[in-house]
Every structure is written in C-alpha cells, then in structure tokens.
Amino acid sequence: MGTSVILPAEWQGRLATIGSPSLLDVNQATFMAQLSELAGL
C-alpha cells in the first residue's frame, strides 16, 4: 500500500467540488478500475 496515485488536475477538481466521502470512495474505486483496465490487470 506504499504507492501514491497522482490524480490529474481534472480529477482533483471534481473530487474537491464533490467533497462527499461516499462519492469520493465511488470515484476512487471507478478510477482504480479504469487504471486496472488500462494496465491490463
């Protein structure tokens, strides 16, 4: 778990605007799923 993901400014803006923990969790899960697909995992 030592890795840190640098989110694009667009994502940071969305997350900051939403500001809701539940939505943050959903967005992060979606984002990680997309990363996994891109990485072919």
Biopython code that builds the backbone (N, CA, C, O; Angstrom):
import numpy as np
from Bio.PDB.StructureBuilder import StructureBuilder

atoms = [
    (1, "MET", "N", (0.827, -1.200, 0.000)),
    (1, "MET", "CA", (0.000, 0.000, 0.000)),
    (1, "MET", "C", (0.866, 1.257, 0.000)),
    (1, "MET", "O", (0.350, 2.342, 0.267)),
    (2, "GLY", "N", (2.143, 1.153, -0.285)),
    (2, "GLY", "CA", (3.011, 2.310, -0.183)),
    (2, "GLY", "C", (2.951, 3.237, -1.384)),
    (2, "GLY", "O", (3.630, 4.263, -1.416)),
    (3, "THR", "N", (2.136, 2.877, -2.378)),
    (3, "THR", "CA", (2.117, 3.691, -3.587)),
    (3, "THR", "C", (1.112, 4.829, -3.464)),
    (3, "THR", "O", (0.067, 4.682, -2.830)),
    (4, "SER", "N", (1.434, 5.953, -4.068)),
    (4, "SER", "CA", (0.512, 7.085, -4.098)),
    (4, "SER", "C", (0.165, 7.379, -5.550)),
    (4, "SER", "O", (1.035, 7.394, -6.421)),
    (5, "VAL", "N", (-1.107, 7.609, -5.793)),
    (5, "VAL", "CA", (-1.553, 7.894, -7.153)),
    (5, "VAL", "C", (-1.721, 9.394, -7.308)),
    (5, "VAL", "O", (-2.444, 10.031, -6.542)),
    (6, "ILE", "N", (-1.046, 9.951, -8.304)),
    (6, "ILE", "CA", (-1.186, 11.372, -8.588)),
    (6, "ILE", "C", (-2.362, 11.548, -9.542)),
    (6, "ILE", "O", (-2.294, 11.156, -10.707)),
    (7, "LEU", "N", (-3.433, 12.139, -9.037)),
    (7, "LEU", "CA", (-4.616, 12.318, -9.874)),
    (7, "LEU", "C", (-4.434, 13.509, -10.795)),
    (7, "LEU", "O", (-3.841, 14.515, -10.404)),
    (8, "PRO", "N", (-4.943, 13.403, -12.019)),
    (8, "PRO", "CA", (-4.918, 14.560, -12.914)),
    (8, "PRO", "C", (-5.681, 15.724, -12.287)),
    (8, "PRO", "O", (-6.556, 15.523, -11.445)),
    (9, "ALA", "N", (-5.344, 16.931, -12.701)),
    (9, "ALA", "CA", (-5.982, 18.124, -12.133)),
    (9, "ALA", "C", (-7.501, 18.055, -12.305)),
    (9, "ALA", "O", (-8.250, 18.518, -11.444)),
    (10, "GLU", "N", (-7.947, 17.477, -13.417)),
    (10, "GLU", "CA", (-9.389, 17.361, -13.671)),
    (10, "GLU", "C", (-10.057, 16.535, -12.578)),
    (10, "GLU", "O", (-11.118, 16.900, -12.072)),
    (11, "TRP", "N", (-9.424, 15.417, -12.219)),
    (11, "TRP", "CA", (-9.973, 14.562, -11.158)),
    (11, "TRP", "C", (-9.923, 15.273, -9.819)),
    (11, "TRP", "O", (-10.880, 15.213, -9.048)),
    (12, "GLN", "N", (-8.823, 15.942, -9.537)),
    (12, "GLN", "CA", (-8.693, 16.657, -8.270)),
    (12, "GLN", "C", (-9.785, 17.711, -8.148)),
    (12, "GLN", "O", (-10.367, 17.891, -7.078)),
    (13, "GLY", "N", (-10.060, 18.408, -9.250)),
    (13, "GLY", "CA", (-11.104, 19.427, -9.248)),
    (13, "GLY", "C", (-12.466, 18.822, -8.973)),
    (13, "GLY", "O", (-13.245, 19.362, -8.187)),
    (14, "ARG", "N", (-12.759, 17.684, -9.628)),
    (14, "ARG", "CA", (-14.050, 17.024, -9.418)),
    (14, "ARG", "C", (-14.198, 16.583, -7.977)),
    (14, "ARG", "O", (-15.224, 16.827, -7.343)),
    (15, "LEU", "N", (-13.159, 15.930, -7.461)),
    (15, "LEU", "CA", (-13.234, 15.415, -6.092)),
    (15, "LEU", "C", (-13.379, 16.552, -5.096)),
    (15, "LEU", "O", (-14.136, 16.448, -4.130)),
    (16, "ALA", "N", (-12.653, 17.638, -5.332)),
    (16, "ALA", "CA", (-12.730, 18.772, -4.416)),
    (16, "ALA", "C", (-14.115, 19.407, -4.477)),
    (16, "ALA", "O", (-14.645, 19.857, -3.461)),
    (17, "THR", "N", (-14.696, 19.440, -5.672)),
    (17, "THR", "CA", (-16.018, 20.049, -5.833)),
    (17, "THR", "C", (-17.085, 19.192, -5.169)),
    (17, "THR", "O", (-17.990, 19.722, -4.524)),
    (18, "ILE", "N", (-16.991, 17.878, -5.319)),
    (18, "ILE", "CA", (-17.986, 16.968, -4.741)),
    (18, "ILE", "C", (-17.873, 16.981, -3.217)),
    (18, "ILE", "O", (-18.842, 17.278, -2.518)),
    (19, "GLY", "N", (-16.692, 16.659, -2.714)),
    (19, "GLY", "CA", (-16.425, 16.772, -1.290)),
    (19, "GLY", "C", (-17.186, 15.791, -0.421)),
    (19, "GLY", "O", (-17.132, 15.901, 0.803)),
    (20, "SER", "N", (-17.889, 14.839, -1.004)),
    (20, "SER", "CA", (-18.645, 13.880, -0.197)),
    (20, "SER", "C", (-17.856, 12.588, -0.070)),
    (20, "SER", "O", (-17.472, 12.019, -1.091)),
    (21, "PRO", "N", (-17.598, 12.101, 1.137)),
    (21, "PRO", "CA", (-16.793, 10.890, 1.326)),
    (21, "PRO", "C", (-17.320, 9.698, 0.527)),
    (21, "PRO", "O", (-16.538, 8.964, -0.078)),
    (22, "SER", "N", (-18.635, 9.504, 0.522)),
    (22, "SER", "CA", (-19.188, 8.351, -0.180)),
    (22, "SER", "C", (-18.920, 8.458, -1.678)),
    (22, "SER", "O", (-18.550, 7.476, -2.323)),
    (23, "LEU", "N", (-19.109, 9.653, -2.224)),
    (23, "LEU", "CA", (-18.852, 9.837, -3.649)),
    (23, "LEU", "C", (-17.365, 9.756, -3.944)),
    (23, "LEU", "O", (-16.963, 9.275, -5.004)),
    (24, "LEU", "N", (-16.548, 10.226, -3.009)),
    (24, "LEU", "CA", (-15.103, 10.112, -3.191)),
    (24, "LEU", "C", (-14.709, 8.645, -3.306)),
    (24, "LEU", "O", (-13.909, 8.276, -4.165)),
    (25, "ASP", "N", (-15.275, 7.813, -2.439)),
    (25, "ASP", "CA", (-14.956, 6.387, -2.464)),
    (25, "ASP", "C", (-15.371, 5.779, -3.795)),
    (25, "ASP", "O", (-14.621, 5.003, -4.389)),
    (26, "VAL", "N", (-16.558, 6.127, -4.263)),
    (26, "VAL", "CA", (-17.050, 5.588, -5.535)),
    (26, "VAL", "C", (-16.157, 6.041, -6.673)),
    (26, "VAL", "O", (-15.782, 5.241, -7.530)),
    (27, "ASN", "N", (-15.810, 7.340, -6.685)),
    (27, "ASN", "CA", (-14.971, 7.859, -7.758)),
    (27, "ASN", "C", (-13.595, 7.213, -7.742)),
    (27, "ASN", "O", (-13.040, 6.896, -8.794)),
    (28, "GLN", "N", (-13.041, 7.018, -6.540)),
    (28, "GLN", "CA", (-11.715, 6.415, -6.464)),
    (28, "GLN", "C", (-11.775, 4.962, -6.938)),
    (28, "GLN", "O", (-10.875, 4.498, -7.638)),
    (29, "ALA", "N", (-12.833, 4.247, -6.558)),
    (29, "ALA", "CA", (-12.973, 2.860, -6.991)),
    (29, "ALA", "C", (-13.099, 2.792, -8.510)),
    (29, "ALA", "O", (-12.496, 1.934, -9.154)),
    (30, "THR", "N", (-13.880, 3.697, -9.071)),
    (30, "THR", "CA", (-14.040, 3.738, -10.526)),
    (30, "THR", "C", (-12.718, 4.072, -11.193)),
    (30, "THR", "O", (-12.345, 3.463, -12.196)),
    (31, "PHE", "N", (-12.016, 5.041, -10.631)),
    (31, "PHE", "CA", (-10.742, 5.472, -11.185)),
    (31, "PHE", "C", (-9.734, 4.322, -11.160)),
    (31, "PHE", "O", (-9.025, 4.086, -12.138)),
    (32, "MET", "N", (-9.677, 3.607, -10.026)),
    (32, "MET", "CA", (-8.744, 2.498, -9.904)),
    (32, "MET", "C", (-9.116, 1.379, -10.871)),
    (32, "MET", "O", (-8.238, 0.725, -11.433)),
    (33, "ALA", "N", (-10.407, 1.160, -11.063)),
    (33, "ALA", "CA", (-10.847, 0.140, -12.019)),
    (33, "ALA", "C", (-10.403, 0.512, -13.429)),
    (33, "ALA", "O", (-9.958, -0.343, -14.195)),
    (34, "GLN", "N", (-10.525, 1.791, -13.764)),
    (34, "GLN", "CA", (-10.094, 2.240, -15.084)),
    (34, "GLN", "C", (-8.584, 2.084, -15.236)),
    (34, "GLN", "O", (-8.098, 1.689, -16.296)),
    (35, "LEU", "N", (-7.846, 2.394, -14.174)),
    (35, "LEU", "CA", (-6.390, 2.220, -14.225)),
    (35, "LEU", "C", (-6.045, 0.761, -14.444)),
    (35, "LEU", "O", (-5.148, 0.433, -15.220)),
    (36, "SER", "N", (-6.773, -0.124, -13.743)),
    (36, "SER", "CA", (-6.502, -1.550, -13.879)),
    (36, "SER", "C", (-6.753, -2.008, -15.308)),
    (36, "SER", "O", (-5.984, -2.797, -15.859)),
    (37, "GLU", "N", (-7.835, -1.509, -15.910)),
    (37, "GLU", "CA", (-8.128, -1.876, -17.298)),
    (37, "GLU", "C", (-7.024, -1.379, -18.221)),
    (37, "GLU", "O", (-6.573, -2.108, -19.104)),
    (38, "LEU", "N", (-6.589, -0.139, -18.019)),
    (38, "LEU", "CA", (-5.546, 0.423, -18.862)),
    (38, "LEU", "C", (-4.242, -0.348, -18.715)),
    (38, "LEU", "O", (-3.489, -0.526, -19.672)),
    (39, "ALA", "N", (-3.993, -0.804, -17.477)),
    (39, "ALA", "CA", (-2.759, -1.539, -17.213)),
    (39, "ALA", "C", (-2.874, -2.994, -17.647)),
    (39, "ALA", "O", (-1.891, -3.734, -17.644)),
    (40, "GLY", "N", (-4.090, -3.397, -18.022)),
    (40, "GLY", "CA", (-4.288, -4.767, -18.471)),
    (40, "GLY", "C", (-4.296, -5.761, -17.321)),
    (40, "GLY", "O", (-3.963, -6.931, -17.512)),
    (41, "LEU", "N", (-4.674, -5.309, -16.122)),
    (41, "LEU", "CA", (-4.668, -6.198, -14.958)),
    (41, "LEU", "C", (-5.985, -6.950, -14.881)),
    (41, "LEU", "O", (-6.184, -7.753, -13.969)),
]
sb = StructureBuilder()
sb.init_structure("model")
sb.init_model(0)
sb.init_chain("A")
sb.init_seg("    ")
for serial, (resi, resn, name, xyz) in enumerate(atoms, 1):
    if name == "N":
        sb.init_residue(resn, " ", resi, " ")
    sb.init_atom(name, np.array(xyz, "f"), 0.0, 1.0, " ", f" {name:<3s}", serial, name[0])
structure = sb.get_structure()
